[in-house]
Amino acid sequence: MITDRQVVAPCESFRVLIIVAIVLLFVLPGPWNLIGFGAVVVLWIGELLAWNTTVKNRRRVVGAQTLIGEEAIVVTACLPVGQVRLNGEIWKARCDEGAGVGATVRVAGRKKLTLIVELVRSPDESPG
């Protein structure tokens, strides 16, 4: 499932369409090679224009404010200051209630480069 924060790069499908066009040019006989090549190139240009329109109107999601509300895993005990792993990055975090290694926390805010987190689940609790 694609969320608003994920962006699927169209470059893979562009490469595939160009490769298909070139293969059709050399594999198909007679005038069909040119017809197939032309059809795929037209599809490729149409997809390029569609992606350009879609991406141009999409608002960029950047900055530290995008971290608020995300869940992270504690890698160094937050008693009250420690570290959490969020989206593959290690962040300095502060949890006033305290959180042990392996606990799940939610980002409530930030102060400069320190995330303010709240305990969601301690490591000994089951996720259900």
C-alpha positions as CSV (number, residue, x, y, z in Angstrom):
1,M,0.0,0.0,0.0
2,I,1.4,3.4,-0.9
3,T,1.0,6.2,1.7
4,D,1.3,9.9,1.1
5,R,4.9,9.8,2.4
6,Q,6.0,7.2,-0.1
7,V,6.8,8.1,-3.7
8,V,7.2,5.5,-6.3
9,A,9.9,6.3,-8.9
10,P,8.6,6.0,-12.4
11,C,12.1,5.6,-13.9
12,E,12.0,1.8,-13.7
13,S,8.9,1.6,-15.9
14,F,10.4,4.1,-18.3
15,R,13.4,1.8,-18.8
16,V,11.2,-1.2,-19.3
17,L,9.1,0.5,-22.0
18,I,12.2,1.7,-23.9
19,I,13.7,-1.8,-23.7
20,V,10.4,-3.3,-25.0
21,A,10.4,-0.8,-27.8
22,I,13.9,-1.7,-28.9
23,V,13.2,-5.5,-28.6
24,L,10.0,-5.1,-30.8
25,L,12.1,-3.1,-33.3
26,F,14.5,-6.1,-33.8
27,V,12.2,-9.1,-33.2
28,L,9.1,-8.3,-35.1
29,P,9.0,-8.9,-38.9
30,G,8.1,-6.5,-41.6
31,P,6.3,-3.3,-40.9
32,W,5.2,-4.6,-37.5
33,N,8.5,-3.8,-35.9
34,L,8.1,-0.1,-36.7
35,I,4.4,-0.2,-35.7
36,G,5.2,-1.9,-32.4
37,F,8.2,0.4,-31.7
38,G,6.0,3.5,-32.5
39,A,3.2,2.3,-30.2
40,V,5.5,1.7,-27.3
41,V,7.2,5.1,-27.7
42,V,3.8,6.8,-27.7
43,L,2.9,4.9,-24.5
44,W,6.2,5.9,-23.0
45,I,5.7,9.6,-23.8
46,G,2.1,9.4,-22.4
47,E,3.4,7.8,-19.2
48,L,6.1,10.4,-18.9
49,L,3.6,13.3,-19.2
50,A,1.2,11.6,-16.7
51,W,4.0,11.2,-14.1
52,N,5.2,14.8,-14.7
53,T,1.6,16.1,-14.1
54,T,1.2,13.9,-11.0
55,V,4.5,14.8,-9.4
56,K,4.3,18.5,-10.3
57,N,1.1,18.9,-8.3
58,R,2.2,16.8,-5.3
59,R,3.2,18.7,-2.2
60,R,6.7,17.9,-1.0
61,V,6.8,16.3,2.5
62,V,10.0,17.2,4.1
63,G,11.4,18.4,7.4
64,A,11.4,17.3,11.0
65,Q,7.6,17.9,11.4
66,T,7.1,14.8,9.3
67,L,8.4,12.7,12.2
68,I,5.7,13.7,14.6
69,G,3.3,10.8,15.2
70,E,5.7,8.1,13.9
71,E,6.6,5.1,16.0
72,A,10.2,4.3,16.9
73,I,12.2,1.6,18.7
74,V,14.4,2.5,21.6
75,V,18.0,1.4,21.0
76,T,19.6,3.1,24.1
77,A,17.4,3.3,27.2
78,C,15.7,6.7,27.5
79,L,16.1,7.5,31.2
80,P,15.1,10.2,30.3
81,V,17.6,10.8,27.4
82,G,18.6,8.0,25.1
83,Q,18.4,7.0,21.4
84,V,15.7,5.7,19.1
85,R,15.7,4.1,15.6
86,L,13.2,5.8,13.4
87,N,12.9,5.1,9.6
88,G,16.4,3.5,9.7
89,E,18.0,6.5,11.4
90,I,19.3,6.8,15.0
91,W,17.9,9.9,16.8
92,K,18.6,11.4,20.2
93,A,15.3,11.1,22.2
94,R,13.9,12.2,25.5
95,C,11.2,10.2,27.2
96,D,10.2,11.7,30.6
97,E,8.4,8.5,31.7
98,G,11.4,6.3,30.7
99,A,11.7,3.6,28.1
100,G,13.9,0.6,28.1
101,V,15.8,-0.9,25.1
102,G,13.4,-2.5,22.6
103,A,10.4,-0.4,23.7
104,T,8.1,1.2,21.2
105,V,7.7,4.9,21.5
106,R,5.7,7.6,19.5
107,V,7.2,10.9,18.6
108,A,5.2,13.7,20.3
109,G,7.4,16.6,19.3
110,R,11.0,17.8,19.0
111,K,13.4,20.3,20.5
112,K,16.2,21.1,18.1
113,L,17.6,17.7,17.2
114,T,16.2,15.8,20.1
115,L,12.9,14.0,19.6
116,I,10.3,14.1,22.5
117,V,8.8,10.7,22.7
118,E,6.0,8.9,24.7
119,L,6.0,5.3,25.6
120,V,3.6,3.2,23.6
121,R,4.7,-0.3,24.5
122,S,7.5,-1.6,26.7
123,P,9.7,-4.5,25.4
124,D,8.1,-7.1,27.6
125,E,4.5,-6.4,26.4
126,S,3.1,-8.3,23.5
127,P,2.2,-6.2,20.4
128,G,-1.5,-7.4,20.5
